Amino acid sequence: MVDAQSETSLLKQIDDQVWKPFMNSFGKRNDTTFQSIHSREVARISVDDNSIIDFDEYFKKLPDSTLTRYEVWKSSIEIRHLKRIVSPEQAFETGYYKTTSQNTQTREKRTGYGKFTVLLRKENGIWKIFMDSDANEGTDEAVFQTGKIIQY
């Protein structure tokens, strides 16, 4: 069991080492940073697709046509937590996410929502995502708003 002061310190470490870089790299399409916050042993689970993939499959290079699509669509992600359980070396977190994309040419906007579950662990003193699972599960703006915002 972790005392309240230690828990606050550990959650701040996780926010600084995982969630802030996660949201920033997602929006900027910074693959190097995005990959660096994941363990090389990560299991990526897409409940909606009924699939589990490893690091290499998750981060295989995108074809050039997909990269062109990323240049046209600018995206961002917001994270809201439901549950955070932390120990000095491991953490379990659930919450909601909201993605927003805008076409830079047509100005069309798209918004998506989902629920996530992650397991984190420290590797060489740095927090990494060890298991990442998500699903749409009927999540919408009202459900998203029930989660707790990361404090900056």
DOFI-60700 format. One record per residue: x negated, y negated, z of N, C-alpha, C, O in turn; residue in one letter. Coordinates in steps of 0.1 Angstrom, whole numbers, plus 5000, padded with zeros to 4 digits. Layout:
MIPA   nu   nv   nw  cau  cav  caw   cu   cv   cw   ou   ov   ow type
MIPA    X    Y    Z    X    Y    Z    X    Y    Z    X    Y    Z    A
...
***
This chain:
MIPA   nu   nv   nw  cau  cav  caw   cu   cv   cw   ou   ov   ow type
MIPA 4992 5012 5000 5000 5000 5000 4991 4988 5000 4981 4987 5007    M
MIPA 4995 4978 4992 4987 4965 4991 4995 4954 4998 5007 4953 4997    V
MIPA 4987 4946 5006 4994 4935 5013 4998 4924 5003 4993 4924 4992    D
MIPA 5006 4915 5008 5012 4905 4999 5001 4896 4992 5002 4892 4981    A
MIPA 4991 4892 5000 4980 4884 4995 4972 4891 4984 4969 4885 4974    Q
MIPA 4969 4904 4987 4961 4912 4977 4970 4914 4964 4965 4914 4953    S
MIPA 4983 4917 4966 4992 4919 4955 4992 4906 4946 4992 4907 4934    E
MIPA 4994 4895 4952 4994 4882 4944 4981 4880 4936 4981 4877 4925    T
MIPA 4970 4883 4943 4957 4882 4936 4956 4892 4924 4951 4889 4914    S
MIPA 4960 4905 4927 4959 4915 4916 4969 4911 4904 4965 4913 4893    L
MIPA 4981 4906 4907 4990 4902 4897 4984 4890 4889 4986 4890 4876    L
MIPA 4978 4881 4895 4971 4870 4888 4960 4875 4879 4959 4871 4867    K
MIPA 4952 4885 4884 4942 4891 4875 4949 4897 4863 4944 4895 4852    Q
MIPA 4959 4905 4865 4966 4911 4854 4972 4901 4844 4970 4902 4832    I
MIPA 4978 4890 4849 4983 4880 4840 4972 4873 4832 4973 4871 4820    D
MIPA 4960 4871 4839 4949 4864 4832 4942 4873 4822 4938 4869 4812    D
MIPA 4941 4886 4826 4933 4896 4817 4942 4903 4807 4937 4908 4797    Q
MIPA 4955 4904 4809 4964 4911 4800 4974 4903 4794 4975 4901 4781    V
MIPA 4983 4897 4802 4995 4891 4796 4993 4878 4789 4998 4876 4778    W
MIPA 4985 4869 4794 4982 4857 4787 4975 4860 4774 4979 4854 4764    K
MIPA 4964 4868 4774 4958 4871 4761 4967 4879 4751 4967 4877 4739    P
MIPA 4976 4887 4757 4986 4895 4749 4995 4885 4741 4996 4886 4729    F
MIPA 5001 4876 4749 5010 4866 4742 5002 4857 4732 5008 4854 4722    M
MIPA 4991 4852 4736 4983 4843 4728 4978 4850 4715 4980 4845 4704    N
MIPA 4973 4863 4716 4968 4870 4704 4980 4874 4695 4978 4875 4683    S
MIPA 4991 4877 4701 5003 4881 4693 5007 4870 4684 5009 4872 4672    F
MIPA 5008 4858 4689 5012 4847 4681 5001 4843 4671 5005 4838 4660    G
MIPA 4989 4844 4674 4978 4840 4665 4973 4851 4656 4965 4850 4648    K
MIPA 4979 4863 4658 4975 4875 4650 4961 4878 4652 4954 4882 4642    R
MIPA 4956 4876 4664 4942 4879 4667 4940 4893 4671 4941 4897 4682    N
MIPA 4937 4902 4661 4936 4916 4663 4925 4920 4673 4927 4929 4680    D
MIPA 4914 4913 4672 4903 4916 4681 4907 4914 4696 4904 4923 4704    T
MIPA 4913 4903 4699 4917 4901 4713 4928 4911 4717 4928 4917 4727    T
MIPA 4938 4913 4708 4949 4922 4710 4944 4936 4713 4948 4943 4723    F
MIPA 4934 4941 4705 4929 4954 4707 4921 4955 4721 4921 4965 4727    Q
MIPA 4914 4944 4724 4905 4944 4736 4913 4945 4749 4907 4949 4759    S
MIPA 4926 4942 4749 4933 4944 4762 4940 4958 4763 4947 4960 4773    I
MIPA 4937 4966 4753 4942 4980 4754 4931 4990 4757 4919 4988 4752    H
MIPA 4933 5000 4765 4924 5011 4767 4922 5018 4754 4931 5019 4746    S
MIPA 4910 5023 4752 4907 5032 4740 4916 5045 4741 4917 5052 4731    R
MIPA 4921 5048 4753 4929 5060 4755 4944 5056 4755 4952 5065 4760    E
MIPA 4948 5045 4750 4962 5040 4751 4971 5050 4744 4968 5056 4734    V
MIPA 4983 5052 4750 4994 5058 4744 5004 5048 4741 5009 5041 4750    A
MIPA 5008 5046 4728 5018 5036 4724 5030 5044 4720 5030 5052 4711    R
MIPA 5041 5041 4728 5053 5048 4726 5064 5039 4721 5067 5029 4727    I
MIPA 5070 5042 4710 5081 5035 4704 5093 5044 4706 5095 5054 4699    S
MIPA 5102 5040 4716 5113 5049 4719 5123 5049 4707 5129 5059 4704    V
MIPA 5125 5037 4701 5134 5036 4690 5130 5044 4678 5138 5050 4671    D
MIPA 5117 5046 4676 5112 5054 4665 5109 5068 4669 5105 5077 4661    D
MIPA 5110 5071 4682 5108 5085 4687 5094 5089 4684 5091 5100 4680    N
MIPA 5084 5080 4687 5070 5083 4683 5060 5079 4694 5063 5070 4702    S
MIPA 5049 5087 4695 5038 5084 4704 5026 5084 4695 5023 5093 4687    I
MIPA 5018 5073 4695 5006 5072 4688 4994 5068 4697 4996 5062 4707    I
MIPA 4982 5070 4692 4970 5067 4699 4964 5054 4695 4969 5047 4686    D
MIPA 4953 5050 4700 4946 5037 4697 4943 5036 4682 4947 5026 4676    F
MIPA 4937 5046 4676 4933 5045 4662 4945 5043 4653 4945 5035 4644    D
MIPA 4956 5050 4656 4968 5049 4648 4975 5035 4650 4979 5029 4641    E
MIPA 4975 5031 4663 4981 5018 4666 4974 5007 4660 4980 4997 4655    Y
MIPA 4961 5007 4659 4953 4996 4654 4947 4998 4640 4937 4991 4637    F
MIPA 4952 5008 4633 4946 5010 4619 4948 4997 4611 4958 4990 4613    K
MIPA 4939 4994 4602 4939 4982 4594 4952 4981 4586 4957 4991 4580    K
MIPA 4957 4969 4585 4969 4967 4577 4965 4964 4563 4955 4959 4560    L
MIPA 4974 4969 4554 4971 4966 4540 4972 4951 4536 4979 4944 4544    P
MIPA 4965 4947 4526 4965 4933 4522 4979 4927 4520 4981 4915 4524    D
MIPA 4988 4935 4515 5002 4929 4513 5009 4926 4526 5016 4916 4527    S
MIPA 5005 4933 4537 5011 4931 4550 5005 4918 4555 5011 4910 4562    T
MIPA 4992 4916 4553 4985 4904 4558 4991 4892 4552 4993 4881 4558    L
MIPA 4995 4892 4539 5001 4881 4532 5014 4878 4539 5018 4866 4541    T
MIPA 5022 4888 4543 5034 4886 4550 5032 4879 4563 5040 4870 4567    R
MIPA 5021 4882 4570 5018 4876 4583 5015 4861 4581 5017 4853 4590    Y
MIPA 5009 4858 4570 5006 4844 4567 5019 4836 4565 5019 4824 4568    E
MIPA 5029 4842 4560 5042 4835 4557 5050 4835 4570 5057 4825 4572    V
MIPA 5050 4845 4578 5058 4845 4591 5049 4842 4603 5039 4850 4605    W
MIPA 5052 4832 4610 5045 4828 4622 5053 4833 4634 5065 4831 4634    K
MIPA 5047 4840 4643 5054 4847 4654 5049 4843 4668 5038 4838 4669    S
MIPA 5058 4844 4678 5054 4843 4691 5061 4853 4700 5071 4859 4695    S
MIPA 5056 4855 4712 5063 4865 4721 5063 4859 4735 5054 4853 4739    I
MIPA 5074 4861 4742 5076 4858 4756 5078 4870 4764 5085 4880 4759    E
MIPA 5073 4871 4776 5074 4882 4785 5081 4878 4797 5078 4868 4803    I
MIPA 5090 4886 4802 5097 4884 4815 5097 4898 4822 5100 4908 4816    R
MIPA 5092 4897 4835 5091 4910 4842 5103 4913 4851 5110 4904 4856    H
MIPA 5106 4926 4852 5116 4931 4861 5110 4937 4873 5114 4934 4885    L
MIPA 5100 4945 4871 5093 4952 4882 5078 4953 4880 5074 4955 4869    K
MIPA 5071 4950 4891 5056 4950 4890 5051 4958 4903 5053 4953 4914    R
MIPA 5045 4969 4901 5040 4977 4912 5025 4978 4910 5020 4982 4899    I
MIPA 5017 4973 4920 5002 4972 4917 4995 4978 4929 4998 4977 4940    V
MIPA 4983 4985 4925 4973 4989 4935 4960 4983 4929 4960 4978 4919    S
MIPA 4949 4985 4937 4937 4979 4932 4932 4984 4919 4924 4977 4912    P
MIPA 4936 4996 4914 4931 5001 4902 4941 5005 4891 4938 5007 4880    E
MIPA 4954 5004 4895 4965 5008 4886 4977 4999 4888 4979 4993 4899    Q
MIPA 4985 4997 4878 4997 4990 4879 5008 4996 4870 5005 5002 4859    A
MIPA 5020 4994 4874 5032 4998 4866 5041 4986 4865 5044 4979 4875    F
MIPA 5045 4983 4852 5053 4971 4850 5064 4974 4840 5062 4981 4830    E
MIPA 5076 4968 4843 5087 4968 4833 5092 4954 4831 5090 4945 4840    T
MIPA 5098 4952 4820 5104 4939 4818 5110 4938 4804 5112 4948 4797    G
MIPA 5112 4925 4800 5118 4923 4787 5109 4914 4779 5101 4906 4784    Y
MIPA 5110 4915 4765 5102 4906 4757 5112 4900 4747 5122 4905 4743    Y
MIPA 5108 4888 4742 5115 4881 4731 5105 4877 4721 5095 4870 4724    K
MIPA 5107 4881 4708 5098 4877 4697 5106 4867 4689 5118 4868 4686    T
MIPA 5099 4857 4684 5105 4847 4675 5095 4846 4664 5083 4844 4665    T
MIPA 5101 4846 4652 5093 4845 4639 5100 4834 4631 5112 4833 4630    S
MIPA 5091 4827 4624 5097 4817 4615 5089 4817 4602 5077 4818 4601    Q
MIPA 5096 4818 4591 5091 4818 4577 5086 4803 4575 5093 4794 4575    N
MIPA 5073 4802 4572 5067 4789 4569 5071 4783 4556 5069 4771 4554    T
MIPA 5077 4791 4547 5081 4785 4535 5096 4781 4535 5100 4771 4530    Q
MIPA 5104 4790 4540 5119 4788 4540 5125 4783 4553 5136 4778 4553    T
MIPA 5117 4783 4564 5120 4779 4577 5131 4788 4584 5136 4785 4594    R
MIPA 5133 4800 4577 5142 4810 4583 5136 4814 4597 5124 4816 4597    E
MIPA 5145 4816 4607 5140 4821 4620 5147 4834 4623 5158 4837 4619    K
MIPA 5139 4843 4630 5144 4856 4634 5139 4857 4649 5128 4854 4653    R
MIPA 5148 4863 4657 5146 4865 4671 5149 4880 4674 5159 4885 4669    T
MIPA 5140 4887 4681 5142 4900 4685 5139 4902 4700 5132 4894 4706    G
MIPA 5145 4912 4706 5144 4914 4720 5142 4929 4723 5145 4938 4714    Y
MIPA 5136 4932 4734 5134 4946 4738 5130 4947 4753 5127 4937 4759    G
MIPA 5129 4959 4757 5125 4962 4771 5112 4970 4770 5110 4979 4761    K
MIPA 5102 4966 4779 5089 4973 4779 5087 4980 4792 5092 4976 4802    F
MIPA 5078 4990 4791 5072 4997 4803 5058 4998 4800 5054 5003 4789    T
MIPA 5049 4994 4809 5035 4996 4807 5028 5002 4820 5033 4999 4831    V
MIPA 5018 5010 4817 5009 5014 4828 4996 5007 4825 4991 5007 4814    L
MIPA 4990 5001 4835 4977 4994 4834 4967 5001 4843 4971 5007 4853    L
MIPA 4955 5000 4839 4944 5005 4848 4932 4997 4846 4930 4991 4835    R
MIPA 4924 4996 4856 4911 4989 4855 4901 4998 4849 4899 5010 4853    K
MIPA 4894 4993 4839 4883 5000 4833 4871 4990 4833 4871 4980 4828    E
MIPA 4860 4995 4840 4849 4986 4842 4852 4973 4848 4847 4962 4844    N
MIPA 4862 4973 4857 4866 4961 4864 4875 4952 4857 4879 4941 4862    G
MIPA 4880 4956 4845 4889 4948 4837 4902 4955 4835 4902 4967 4832    I
MIPA 4913 4948 4837 4927 4954 4834 4929 4957 4820 4926 4949 4811    W
MIPA 4934 4969 4817 4937 4973 4803 4951 4980 4803 4955 4986 4812    K
MIPA 4957 4979 4791 4970 4986 4789 4966 5001 4786 4959 5003 4776    I
MIPA 4971 5010 4794 4969 5024 4792 4980 5031 4786 4979 5041 4778    F
MIPA 4993 5026 4789 5005 5032 4782 5014 5020 4780 5016 5012 4789    M
MIPA 5019 5019 4768 5028 5008 4764 5040 5015 4757 5039 5021 4746    D
MIPA 5052 5012 4762 5064 5017 4757 5074 5006 4755 5075 4998 4764    S
MIPA 5082 5006 4744 5092 4997 4743 5104 5002 4736 5103 5012 4728    D
MIPA 5116 4996 4738 5128 5000 4731 5137 4988 4731 5136 4979 4739    A
MIPA 5146 4987 4721 5156 4976 4720 5166 4977 4731 5169 4967 4737    N
MIPA 5172 4988 4733 5182 4991 4744 5192 4980 4745 5196 4977 4757    E
MIPA 5197 4974 4734 5207 4964 4735 5203 4951 4742 5212 4944 4747    G
MIPA 5190 4949 4743 5185 4936 4749 5189 4924 4741 5187 4924 4729    T
MIPA 5193 4914 4748 5197 4901 4741 5192 4889 4749 5185 4892 4760    D
MIPA 5195 4877 4746 5190 4865 4753 5195 4866 4767 5187 4862 4776    E
MIPA 5207 4869 4770 5212 4869 4784 5205 4879 4792 5201 4876 4804    A
MIPA 5202 4891 4787 5194 4901 4794 5180 4896 4796 5174 4898 4807    V
MIPA 5174 4891 4786 5160 4886 4786 5159 4876 4798 5149 4876 4805    F
MIPA 5168 4867 4799 5168 4856 4809 5168 4861 4823 5165 4854 4833    Q
MIPA 5172 4874 4826 5172 4879 4839 5159 4883 4844 5157 4885 4856    T
MIPA 5149 4884 4836 5135 4887 4840 5128 4875 4846 5132 4864 4845    G
MIPA 5117 4878 4853 5109 4868 4860 5098 4863 4851 5090 4871 4845    K
MIPA 5097 4850 4849 5086 4844 4841 5073 4845 4848 5071 4844 4860    I
MIPA 5062 4848 4840 5048 4848 4844 5045 4833 4849 5048 4824 4841    I
MIPA 5039 4832 4860 5035 4819 4865 5021 4815 4860 5012 4823 4861    Q
MIPA 5020 4804 4854 5007 4799 4848 5000 4789 4857 4989 4785 4854    Y
***
